[in-house]
Amino acid sequence: MFVDLKEKLRDYVEAFNASDDELYAQEIPNADAFAYLAQNAPLLDCPDKALETTYYFRWWTLRKHWKQTPYGHVMTEFLPPVGWAGPFNTINCPVGHHLTEARWLADAPRRLWEYICFWLDGHGDAMRYSMWFASAVEAYFKLHPDTARMKEALLKLDRLFRERESISLRPCGLYWSNDNYDGMEFSISGSGIRPTLNSYMCGDAFAISRMAAEVGNEALARSYRERGERIRKRMNLLLWDGDFYRAIPCESDDSADWKTRPSVPEDHTVREQTGYLPWYFHLADSDKDDAFLQLTDPNGFAAPFGLTTAEQRHPRFLFHNEHCCLWNGYVWPFATAQTLTATANLIHDRGAGSPVSKETYYQLLRQYGLSHRITNEKGQTHCWIDENMEPFTGRWQCRDRLISLEYEKKSGIRERGKDYNHSTFCDLVLSGLLGIRFENGVLSAEPIIPESWDYFLVSGITRENWTVLFDRDGTHYGQGSGLRCFRTEDRFAAEM
């Protein structure tokens, strides 16, 4: 069977362009979207056309966010300018997502490395919000090995880690963060010692340690390995409450050196999706894995249009607040992407011992993909990504709120959240569902696809032109049965 992936891409791009009101064109406008993606994005063929549509849509939206600056390329979160952004409309909060997603592009060693250096060299405000950075940089190097660049990055990552430590480390041995500056304003748990920043710092410590060992800096590797172990130990002591990782709300100047988890007011004792972040960084032990049963519990996080950011059984679920960006239960792609990455890690790490099946992961990913939709005033439905979503109606909550507040009239900004770049999706397909991994420059794949899938093809992976092809009985592509990973000389030369 012949599959022309470039023509498939062209059809998707033309459809997305036709339905788009291009309000804020940056370096790569819609007119150039096909040419850019044909040269740089891994192209997919799979049986689930709804998931495939969202996959291409997310590459189409991501290229909108490239911006050229005097310091090289950067990536934006919002397309229109927002007052809380830093230089060139950059915001550090979603940088971990940006690097994780865009590392799959063939031009990542140019554009994405420039973006990494933008933060490493202090051109952006890396301390404004919490972020995971070293672990995302390590993931970039997995796909694009470069020992010289890794050595260059390590000393700067060490400096950034120490700067955050000086700001946020508390006597209890963990890190304090404001929920707003975790990018999660007005959560039920509130500000305090949270799973967010602590998971980021622990994950980054281990990432720095691994990269240091790889380039032969044993002293730095040992120092950060010990840091990581200390943080993980304190997280298990203070944030794990017996069945879930939960925040400890407290004031920023609280200097308590807790020996055990302190009591938490009932109003703030809540399971939130942030409790899955230790699995995002492979930090949690298997005896804690049953926490994932909450993903399919309608009293937990399961809702018709996505995973709620807080458990629905809590009395303050979706509590009233006038702010337009609430993390008190609304569905956020930012959190969904983190949680699905954690879930995929769990399945790949535990195998048959995982309490979550590969079918469950697929259904959650598919639900997330289908949420990338909006219906206009004419009743037409097309692809869309925005800030957050009402879990029981599928309406984009923040967008509705801004309309009700006449935000456009007051600010002059139309569709603030349109094409919002604050999450991943393509990486969840490539590294999660298809299980694509790179080690020592060699690609492998351990898919966790559902039994109903008899085939898939991904071609043009990175500038090395890797292809992953699966054909259960060999009849779909006519190239033999089973799973194959191989390189080609020409981009997409593996088209069947």
Residue pairs with C-beta under 8 A, 6 or more apart in sequence:
1 476
1 477
1 478
1 496
2 495
2 496
3 45
3 457
3 477
3 495
3 496
4 495
5 43
5 44
5 45
5 457
5 459
5 460
5 492
5 495
6 38
6 43
6 492
6 495
8 43
8 45
8 56
9 34
9 37
9 38
9 41
9 43
9 56
10 34
10 38
12 53
12 56
12 57
12 60
13 33
13 34
13 37
13 56
13 60
14 34
16 30
16 33
16 56
16 57
16 60
16 383
17 30
17 31
17 33
19 380
19 382
19 383
20 30
21 415
22 29
22 30
23 79
23 80
23 414
23 415
23 418
24 64
24 79
24 80
25 64
26 64
26 65
26 66
26 67
26 76
26 79
27 66
27 67
27 68
27 73
28 36
28 63
28 64
28 66
33 60
33 63
36 63
37 59
37 60
37 63
39 106
39 107
39 491
40 105
40 106
40 107
41 59
41 104
41 105
41 106
41 426
41 460
42 104
42 426
42 430
42 458
42 459
42 460
42 461
42 462
43 458
43 459
43 460
43 492
44 52
44 55
44 56
44 429
44 456
44 457
44 458
45 52
45 455
45 456
45 457
45 458
46 52
46 453
46 455
46 456
46 457
47 452
47 453
47 454
47 455
47 456
48 366
48 453
50 366
50 369
50 370
51 365
51 366
51 369
51 429
53 369
53 383
54 369
54 370
54 372
54 383
54 425
55 369
55 425
55 426
55 429
57 372
57 383
57 385
58 101
58 372
58 385
58 425
58 426
59 426
61 385
61 419
61 421
62 101
62 102
62 421
62 426
64 79
64 419
64 421
65 75
65 76
65 77
65 79
65 98
65 419
65 421
66 73
66 74
66 75
66 111
67 73
67 74
67 75
67 76
67 88
67 89
69 87
69 88
69 118
69 123
71 114
71 117
71 118
71 121
71 123
72 111
72 114
72 115
72 117
72 118
73 110
73 111
73 112
73 114
73 115
74 88
74 90
74 114
74 115
74 118
74 124
75 90
75 98
75 102
75 115
75 421
76 85
76 88
76 89
76 90
76 91
76 421
77 85
77 89
77 90
77 91
77 93
77 94
77 420
77 421
77 422
78 85
78 89
78 91
78 416
78 417
78 420
78 421
79 418
79 419
80 413
80 414
80 415
80 416
81 89
81 413
82 89
82 91
82 413
82 416
84 91
85 91
86 92
86 124
86 125
86 128
87 123
87 124
87 125
88 124
90 118
90 124
91 128
91 129
92 119
92 124
92 125
92 126
92 127
92 128
92 129
92 131
93 128
93 129
93 130
93 131
93 183
93 422
94 131
94 183
94 334
94 421
94 422
94 423
95 119
95 131
95 133
95 136
96 131
96 132
96 133
96 135
96 136
96 200
97 334
97 337
97 421
97 422
97 423
97 424
98 115
98 421
99 112
99 115
99 116
99 133
99 136
99 137
99 139
99 140
100 136
100 139
100 341
100 424
100 427
101 424
101 425
101 426
101 427
102 108
102 111
102 112
102 115
103 112
103 139
103 140
103 142
103 143
103 144
103 427
104 143
104 426
104 427
104 430
104 461
104 462
105 111
105 112
105 462
106 460
106 462
106 463
106 491
107 463
108 140
108 143
108 144
108 462
109 144
109 146
109 463
112 140
113 140
113 144
113 149
116 137
116 140
116 153
118 124
119 126
119 133
119 160
120 153
120 156
120 157
120 160
121 156
126 133
126 160
126 163
127 163
127 164
127 167
128 181
129 181
129 182
129 183
130 177
130 181
130 182
130 183
130 196
130 197
130 200
131 200
132 199
132 200
132 203
132 204
132 281
133 157
133 160
133 200
133 204
134 157
134 160
134 161
134 203
134 204
134 205
134 207
134 208
134 211
135 200
135 203
135 204
135 206
135 207
135 281
137 153
137 157
137 207
137 211
138 207
138 210
138 211
141 149
141 150
141 211
142 437
142 438
142 439
143 438
143 462
144 462
145 440
145 441
147 214
147 215
150 211
150 214
150 215
151 215
151 217
153 211
154 208
154 211
154 212
154 215
154 217
154 220
157 204
157 208
157 211
158 208
158 220
158 224
161 201
161 204
161 205
161 208
161 224
164 175
164 201
165 175
165 201
168 175
168 176
168 177
168 197
168 201
169 175
170 176
170 193
170 254
170 255
171 255
171 256
171 257
172 193
172 234
172 238
172 256
172 257
172 258
173 230
173 231
173 234
173 257
174 193
174 198
174 231
174 234
174 235
174 238
174 239
175 193
175 197
175 198
175 201
176 191
176 192
176 193
176 197
176 250
176 252
176 254
177 191
177 192
177 194
177 196
177 197
178 191
178 252
179 185
179 186
179 187
179 189
179 190
179 191
179 194
179 327
180 186
180 191
182 194
182 196
182 197
182 274
183 334
183 422
184 196
184 274
184 309
184 327
184 332
184 335
185 323
185 325
185 326
185 327
186 321
186 323
186 325
186 326
186 327
186 328
187 272
187 309
187 310
187 327
187 328
188 267
188 268
188 270
188 272
188 310
188 314
188 316
188 317
188 319
188 328
188 329
189 246
189 247
189 249
189 268
189 270
189 272
189 274
190 247
190 249
190 268
191 249
191 250
191 251
191 252
192 247
192 248
192 249
192 250
192 254
193 238
193 239
193 247
193 248
193 250
194 247
194 248
194 274
195 235
195 239
195 245
195 246
195 247
195 272
195 274
195 275
195 277
195 278
196 274
196 277
198 231
198 234
198 235
198 239
199 235
199 274
199 277
199 278
199 280
199 281
199 283
200 277
200 281
201 231
202 228
202 231
202 232
202 235
202 278
202 281
202 283
203 280
203 281
203 283
205 224
205 225
205 227
205 228
205 231
206 224
206 225
206 228
206 281
206 283
208 220
208 224
209 220
209 221
209 222
209 223
209 224
209 225
209 227
209 228
210 221
212 218
212 220
212 221
212 224
213 221
232 283
235 245
235 278
235 283
236 285
237 260
237 261
238 248
238 258
238 260
238 261
239 245
239 246
239 247
239 248
239 261
240 261
240 288
241 261
243 290
243 291
244 271
244 275
244 291
244 294
245 274
245 275
245 276
245 277
245 278
245 284
245 288
245 291
246 264
246 269
246 270
246 271
246 272
246 275
247 264
247 268
247 272
247 274
248 258
248 261
248 262
248 264
249 264
249 265
249 268
250 256
256 262
267 315
267 316
270 310
270 311
270 314
270 316
271 294
271 300
271 301
271 310
271 311
271 314
272 309
272 310
272 311
272 327
273 301
273 307
273 308
273 309
273 310
273 335
273 336
273 338
273 339
274 335
275 291
276 291
276 292
276 338
276 339
276 342
276 343
277 338
277 342
278 284
278 288
278 342
279 292
279 342
279 343
279 345
279 346
280 338
280 341
280 342
280 345
282 345
282 349
286 350
286 353
289 346
289 350
289 353
289 354
289 355
290 355
292 343
292 346
292 355
292 356
293 300
293 355
294 300
294 301
294 311
295 301
295 302
295 307
295 339
295 343
295 356
295 360
295 364
296 302
296 360
298 312
299 311
299 312
299 313
300 311
300 312
300 313
301 307
301 308
301 311
301 312
301 339
302 308
303 312
303 331
303 391
303 392
304 391
304 392
304 394
305 331
305 367
305 371
305 389
305 390
305 391
305 392
305 393
305 394
306 331
306 336
306 367
306 368
306 371
306 389
306 391
307 331
307 335
307 336
307 339
307 364
307 368
308 317
308 329
308 330
308 331
308 391
309 327
309 328
309 329
309 330
309 331
309 332
309 335
310 316
310 317
310 327
310 328
310 329
311 317
312 329
316 328
317 328
317 329
318 326
318 328
318 329
318 330
319 328
321 328
324 398
324 401
324 402
324 405
324 407
325 387
325 388
325 398
326 388
326 397
327 335
327 388
329 391
330 388
330 389
330 390
330 391
330 397
331 371
331 388
331 389
331 390
331 391
332 387
332 388
332 389
332 423
333 368
333 371
333 385
333 388
333 389
333 420
333 422
333 423
333 425
334 422
334 423
336 368
336 423
337 368
337 423
337 424
337 425
337 428
340 361
340 364
340 365
340 368
340 428
340 432
341 424
341 427
341 428
341 431
341 432
343 356
343 360
343 361
343 364
343 432
344 361
344 428
344 431
344 432
344 433
344 448
346 354
346 355
346 356
347 354
347 356
347 357
347 358
347 361
347 448
348 435
348 446
348 448
358 448
358 449
358 450
359 450
359 451
361 432
361 433
361 448
362 433
362 448
362 449
362 450
365 428
365 429
365 432
365 433
368 425
368 428
369 425
371 389
371 394
372 383
372 384
372 385
372 425
373 381
373 382
373 383
373 384
373 394
374 381
374 382
374 383
374 384
374 386
374 396
375 381
376 382
384 396
384 418
385 418
385 419
385 420
385 423
386 396
386 398
386 399
386 417
386 418
386 420
387 396
387 397
387 398
387 399
387 416
387 417
387 420
387 422
388 396
388 397
388 398
389 395
389 396
389 397
390 396
390 397
390 400
396 417
398 417
399 415
399 416
399 417
402 408
402 416
402 417
407 413
407 416
408 414
408 415
430 436
430 458
430 461
431 437
432 448
433 447
433 448
433 449
434 445
434 447
434 449
434 456
434 458
434 468
435 445
435 446
435 447
435 448
436 443
436 444
436 445
436 458
436 461
436 468
437 443
437 444
437 445
437 446
438 444
441 464
443 461
443 466
443 468
443 485
444 485
445 468
445 470
445 483
445 485
447 456
447 470
447 483
449 456
449 470
453 470
453 472
454 471
454 472
454 473
454 476
455 470
455 471
455 472
455 476
455 477
456 468
456 469
456 470
457 467
457 468
457 469
457 470
457 477
457 494
457 496
458 467
458 468
458 469
459 465
459 467
459 488
459 491
459 492
459 494
459 495
460 467
460 491
460 492
461 467
461 468
464 487
465 487
465 488
465 489
465 490
465 491
465 492
465 493
466 485
466 486
466 487
467 484
467 485
467 486
467 487
467 488
467 494
468 483
468 484
468 485
469 477
469 479
469 483
469 484
469 485
469 486
469 494
469 496
470 482
470 483
470 484
471 477
471 478
471 479
471 480
471 481
471 482
472 481
472 482
473 481
474 480
474 481
474 482
477 496
478 496
479 496
486 494
488 494
